[in-house]
Amino acid sequence: MTPIAAASTWLDRFFASYYVHRPVNATFIGVHEHDHRLPDLSENGVGDKVADMEALLDESESTDERSLEPVTRLDLRLGRGFLRIQLGEHRSYHFHRGNPSLYTGEAVFGVMSLFLTDFAPLPARVDAAVARLQAVPGLLTQGRANVRRAPAAWTERARRECTGALVFLGHGIDALGQAAPGCGAKLRHAADRAAAAFSDHAAWLETDLARQPSDDVGCGEELLALYLRHGHFVQREADEILAYARVELERASAGLVRGAADLGAETPTEAASGLASVHPDVGHYYDRYREIWDEVRTLAEEHALLMWPDSPIRYVPRPTWAREAAPYLYFLSYRSPSAFGGPPTHDYLVTPIERDMPADVQRALLEENNDGVIRLNHVIHHGGIGHHVQNWYAHRAASRVGRVAAVDCASRIAMFCGGTMAEGWACYATDLVREHGGLTPLEEYAELQSRVRICARAVVDIELHTGRMSFEGATRLYQVVAGMSPAAARVEATKNSMFPGTALMYMLGADGIHALRSLTRAREGSAFTLGSFHDRLLAYGSIPVTLAGKLLTRDGLASGNHAG
């Protein structure tokens, strides 16, 4: 077998193994052969998964790469990095042996994932949901067998997920059953069994596991280094990145104070409060998302910032079957479309505001979802030039890993290596719109706040996982330095502690893209254009920004491999 054929065969086996052992991820990605299954995290199931990964890793390291095309070498490198990180996670206490939220999240989103898009006729998706609901008791039992102690915040998150699951399995399933004539009874029966399992599991979390709290929220320097080297593909040591993040945090914080004074406010909180008053009325609320989306697209086209793809998005109220459960879960307004077989128009699920709500509830929701939040978060960062445009390019990339790595799954993206491009580009996109006059002064100030939080996340990520900062210290930093409420600070610290290296994605990615743009501009001189640079960068898909930079600098991919 030639090296090219061997590499292609290896990648086929790599992805087949990935989907077999991660069936819920497969559903989100758009691979539906495993829609009836939940992951097997029993001792035997984990053993099979580890054995598969070790065999794949051993085989990949003996591959002769000299005759391979750059994109194939890239995928082999990313695949090896993924396997090394996954094996490191399985050796660690941090994941299937220490995180109860892993089990509750996979169980509830294993079912929800089947109803977020109409990828198949509803009766077929109901059959898959019934099979997954029947598997819920087994998965939760595996969780109780595997997790003997956990940080209190992780147990608390799992308890909230149980609450959300029980709400979904009640009114949510009833709503889905009404939409599926002839299927409601079997769906209801399977949901009742799953609900009983969630109730038992919640009781265990509240008693047995809550009595075994752990202060061990850091993954350790060795595993963190693995994320940096084989996930983000950065050569800098953690301490060097930390020093940079601290300098950037200090600079951003100083800018926040100066910006407040420029706006005539005494504190950053006072300066930012003006955003809440600029919002649509109830009757215009849903239309406002589309209006701002159109404004941002027009700005991008007028300034030739990139090729805006024909990838329609529709801002719609969160579906009734998910409304009550969503606040308890990792239920995203924007989830990346499936890499394979996604719908022609993607639904962005916004917070519902109804005309019959009490006036004070309407006002609070409108202030929370004001024009600035709609523009910065729901359009630029997520639903427009940020994630949605980047996902379109990624799903058409030459890199097989780059197509799927940043798809949103039950609790994190499909592959860690997709993070710096996905989150980095979304943060960079807001800078891009600001540079071209697309933000109001208050929105620009809100972005200063975002920069403070991005840098604070990077500091926490490294200090928490190297054991230099406690969980309580992380929450204090978020409150004091980043201006978060106590509740928001605790939620952020919980995510940071559960998923090492993830909070670094934003700073490393955005700053990496800015640096790459400067380098490319200097190299290309008068031939440089922003639109060409962005199109070429995005064409590599959801791969580490560092590796995309090397390919772009070396012209590693021919222009014919660009998306479009």
N, C-alpha and C positions, 0 to 999 in steps of 0.2 A: 504494500500500500504506500502510495506517495505521501510525503509529509502533508501536502494540502488536503488529501483525502482523509488522512489520519486525524488532522485537526478538525475537519468538518464532522467526522464521526464522533470525536470526543465531545464537541459542542452539542451534538444531538443527544448524547448520553447525559451530559451535564444538565441540560434543560429537562430531559425526561425525569431524571432523578429529582430535580428541583420541584417539579410539579407533583410528583408522587408523594413526596414528603411534606409538601406545603400546599394542600388542596384548596385552602381558603384564599391564599395568595393567587393560585392559579385562576380561581373564579374572577377575582378583581382584574387580573391581567387579560382575561378573555380566552383562557384555555379551559374548556368546559367538560373535559373527560372525567374530572374528579369532583363534579359538583355535588355528588351524593355523599361525599366523605368529609370527615373532620380529621385533623392531624392525629396520628398515633404517637402519644408521648409516654406510653408505657415503657418499661425497661427494655423490652424486646424491640419496640418501635424505634426508640432512640438509638438502640444498638445498631439496628439495620441502617438507619440514617447516617450514623457516624461511620460505619463500615463503607457505605457507598461513597461518602465524601473522601475518606482516606484513600480509597482505591482510585478515585478520579484524580485526586491531587498527586498521588504517586505517578500515575500515568502521564499527567500533563507535564511534570517536571522532566520527563525523559524525551519530550517532543523536540525534534530538530526544527527550530523556528527560522532558520536562515533563508529558506526559500518561500516563506509565507508572505502574503500581502500584509501591509501595515494593519488593516482593519482586523484580520484574523489574529495577528500577534496581539493586538489590543484586546480582543475578546478572550484569548487564552490568559493574558495577564490579569484581566479583571475577574475571570472565572477562578483562577488560582487564589487571588486575593479574597474573593468571597468565601471560598472553602476554608482558607486559613482563619478568617474571622469567625466563621460559623463553628469550626472546631474549637477555637479559643473560647467561644461562648459556651459550648457544651461542656468544656472542662471547668468552667467557672461556676461558682455558686449563684452568680448574678441572674441567671435566666431560668431555665426550666426547673431548677431545684430551689430557686429563691424568689420567684416572682409570681404571686398568685393571679395577677392581672393577665398574665399570658393566657391562662386557661379560660377565664371568663370572657376576655375579649375575643378569642378565637371562636368560642361557642356562640356568642350572640351575633357576631358579624358573619360567621359562617352561614347563618340563616338570612340576615339582612342583605348580604351581598347579592343574593339571588333575586332581590326585588328592587334594587336601585336603578336598573335599566332593563328594558324589554329585549334582552338578547335572545330570548326564545319564547315560544308560546307560553302563556301563564300556566296552563295545566302541567307542562313539563317542568317548569320551575317550582311549582307546588310539590311535585313528586320528589324533586331533589331536596326541597326544604323539609319534607316529611322525613326523608332518610337522615338528614343532618340533625333534625330534632330528636330522632330516635337515638342518635349517637351522642347527644349532649350528656346524659348521665355517665357514660363511660369516660368521656374526656374530663369531666369534673372530678370523677373518682380518681383518675390519674393525677390530677392536680393535688388532691388531698394526700395521695401516697408520696408524691415527690417533694412537696413544699412543707418543710417542718418548722421553719421560722422565716420571718420576713420583716423588713422595715415597716413601721406602723403606717406610714403614708402609702406604701404599696398595698397593704391590706385594706386600707381605707378606700383606695381606688377600686380594688376588686369588689368591695362591698357595694360601692355606688354602681358598678357595672351589673351586679346582681339585681339591684333595684331597677335599673333601666331594662334589664332583660325581662324581669317579671312584668313590668308595664307593657313592654312590647308583646310579650306572650299572652297578654290579656287583650286589651283594646286594640293593639296593633294587629294581632292575628285575626281578630274579629273583622277589622276593616279589610284586610287582605282576603279573608274568606268570602266576604260579601262581593268582592270583585271577581271571584272565581266560582261561578255557579257549578255545583256538582262536586267541588273539591273542598268546600268549607268544612265538612264534617271530619274528614281524615286529617286535615290540617289542624283543626281544633283538638282532636284527640292526641295527636303527636305533641302539640304545644302544651297540653295539660301535663303530660309526662315530663317534658323538659322543664316546665315551671316547677313541678315538685322537686326535681333535681336541683334547680337553682335555689329554691327555698332551703333545702337541706344544706346546700353549699354555703349559703349566706349565714346560716346558723353556725356552721363550723368556722367561718371567717370571724364571726363576732365573738366566739368563745375560744375554741382551741387555738387558732392561729393568733388571735389578738393577745393571748396570754404568752406568746413566744416572740416578743418584739426583738428586732435586731437593729443595731446601730451601724451595721456594715452596708453603707449605701454606695461606696466607691468600688469600681471594678479592679482598681490597682494599676500601677504604672505599666506593667507588662502588657496587659490587654489593651490599655489605652494606646500604647505605642503600636500595637497591631492595627488598630483603627486608623492611626495616622499614616502608617507606612503602606498598608495593603487595602485601605478603604479610600482615604482621601489622597493617597499617593503624594504626600508632602515629605520632603527630606529634613525639614526643620524638626528639632526636638521639641517636646512639650514645653519645656521651660522657655525656649526662645519664642514660641507662639504666645505663651502667657505674658511675657514681657511686652511684646507688641500689643496684645489685647489691653493690657493695663494702660499703656500710653494712649491708645486710641480711646479708651473709656474716659480717661482724664480730659482728653481734648474734646470729646463729644459732650461731656458734662459741662465743661466751661462754655462751650457754644450754646448749650441749653440756657445757662444763666444769662449770657449776653442777649440771646434771642428773646427771652422774657422781657428784659429791659427795653429792647427795641419795640416790643409790642405794648409797652406801657404797663406791664404787669410786674408785681413784686416777686412772684414765685413762678416756677415752671407750671405748677398745678393751675394757678390762676390764668396763666397764658393759654394753656391748652383748653380751658373750660369753654372758651368761646366757640369751639367747634360744635358743641352739642346744640346750640341754638340755630344752626343752619341746617335745616332738614326739610324734606318735602312734607306735604300734608298727607293724611291717610289715603285720600282718593288718588293721589299722585305717586304713592310710595313705590309700587312695583315698576311703574314706567320710568322712575328716576334712575334705576339701575341701567336700563337700556340707553337712556339719554346720555349718561356719563360714559358708558361703553362706546357709544358712537363718537363722542367728543375725543376720547383717547385714541380711537382708531384714526380719526381725521388728523389729529396732531401727528401720529406716527407716519401717516402717508404723506402729509405736507412736507415733513422734514426728511422723508426717505430714510427712516430709522431702520427699517427691515422690510422684508416681504411679508405682509400680513396675510396669513393663509385663509382659505375659504373653509373655515371651521366654525360654523354657527354655534352660538351659545344662547340659551334661553333662561332668563331669571324667573323662577317660579317659586311659589310658596313650598316650604317643606311638606312632603306628603303627609296626609292625615295619619297614616299607619305608623309614622315615626315621630310625630310631634311630641307626644308625652314622654317618650323614652329618650329622645335625643339629648336633653340636658344632662343626663347621667352618663353618657357614653362619649367615645371618641368619634362623634358623628360630625363629619366635616360638611360645611356648606358646599365646598368645591372638592370633589375627588377627581383625580386624573381620569380621563376616559380610558376604557380598556385599550391596551396596546393592540389588540386584535379584535376586529368585529365590533368596534364601538358604534353607537348610534350616529346618524348623520347630524343631528342637533343634540348638543349636550345640555342636560339640565343642571343649572346651578340652583341649589336649594336654599332660598333665603329665609330669614326669620319671618314667620307670618304675622301680619298685623291686620286684624279684621275690623270691619266697621262696627260690629256689635260689642267690641271690647269696651270696658270702662274707660272713660276719657283719660284718667291718670295712668292707666296701663299703656294706652296708645302713646301718650306723650313720652313716657319713659322709654318705650321701645324705639320711637322715632329719634329721640335724643341719642340713644345708644347706636342706632344705625343712621347716623347723620350723613350729610353729603360728603364730608371728609372721609368717613369710614367707608362709604360706598366707593369713593374714588380710589383711595389708597389701598384698601384691603380687598374689596370685592371685585374691583375692575382691574386696577394696575397690577397688584401683586398676584391675584389668583385668576380671575376670570377673563383677563384680556392679554395685554402685552407680556405679562409675567408667565405664570405657570401654564395657562392654556395655550399660548403661542408656542412656548418651549415644548410642551407635550406633543403638539402637532408635529413639530420638527423631529422630536425624539422617536416617535412611532414610525417614522419613515427613514430612520438613520441606517447606514450600512452596518453599524455595529449591532449584533444581536443582543448583547447585554445592554447597550445604550437604548434600545427600544423599550425595555421593560423595567429597568432598574428603579425608576422614580415613580412607578405606579403606587398609589396609596393603597395600603392593605389594612388589616384589622387594627394594627397599633403603630406601624411605621411603614416606610417605603419598602418595596420588594427587595432591593439590594442596596446595601449601605453605600456603595460606590457612586450611586446616582445623586447623592445629596448635595455636593458642592455646586454642581451645575443647576440642579432644580431650584434649590433655595437661594443659591448665589445669584442666579439669573433673575429670580423674582424680586430680590432686594435691589439688584442693579437696575432693573426696569423702572423702579420708582425714581431712582437717581436720574435716569435717562429722561423721564418725563419732566422732572424738576428742571433739568438743564435746559430744556426747550420750552420753558414757560408754562407748563401744564398744570401747575399747582397754585393755589391761593397762598398768601402769606401764612395764614393759620395752618394750612396743610403742609407747607414747608416746615413749620415749627413742629408739627406732629412727626414729621420724618426725622427731625433732630432727636426727638424722644425715642423713635424706633432705633436710631443708631446707638444711643446709649444702651438700650436693651440688648441689641445684638452683641455689643462688646461685653456687656455684663454677662451674657450667656456664655461667651467664650471663656471668660475668667472662671465662672462657676464650673463649667465643664471640666476644665483641667484641674482646678484646685480640689473639687469634690472627688474626682476619680483617682487622684494621686494621694488622697488622704490628708490633704492640708486644710480642708474646710469641712465642717460638719453640715448636716442637713439644715440645722437651725441657722448656721452661719450663712448658708445660701439664701434662705428665705429673708434674713435680715438685709443682706446685700441688695436683693431685689426691691425690698421696700424702701431702704434708705437712699440707694444710689439710682435705681431705675424707676422709682416712684410708683411701684405697684401696690395695690391693696394687699392686706395680709392674706386674703383668700387666693388672689391671683398669684402672689409670690409662692405660696405653698404648692399650687398646681404646677407652676413652672419648675420649681425645685424637684418636684416628684418626677416630672418628665425627664429632667436632666439626669436624675439619679438612675432611673430605670434604663435609659438608652445612652450609654457612654459615647462620646464623640459626636453625637448628633447636633448638639447646640453649637458646635464649632462650624457646622456647614454654612451658616449664614455669613459670618465674617470671612472665613476662608474663601468662600465662593465669590461673594460680591467684590471683595478687595482683589481677589485673583483676576477677575474679569477686568476690573479697572486697570490693573497693572499690565495685563495682556493687551488691552486696547492701546495703552501708551507705547508699549513695545512695538506693536504692529504698525502704529502710526509712524513711529520713528523709522522703522525698517522700510516702509512702503512710500513714505514721503508724499508727494503730490498725487500719487495714485490711490492713496488711502481714502476710503469712504466709510462712514458709519454703517450704512446699509449692507455693504459687501462684508464688512467685518462681522456683523451680527449674523448674517445669513450663513457664513462659513462656520462660525463658532457653533451655532445652534444645530447645524447639520450633523455634527458628531454625535448627537443624542445625549442621553443622561449618563455622561461619563465624568470622571473627575476633571475639574477645570485645569489642573496641572497637566494632565495627559492631553487634553484638548489643545492646550497651549503649545505643547511640543509638536503635535500633529500639524497645527496651523502654522507654526514657525517653520517647520521642515517641509510643508506641503505634503504631509504624509498621505492624505487622501486626494485623489484626483477630483477635479471640479465636477466630474460626471457623477460622483457619489454623493453630491450635495442633495439635501431634501428638495423636493419640488418637482 
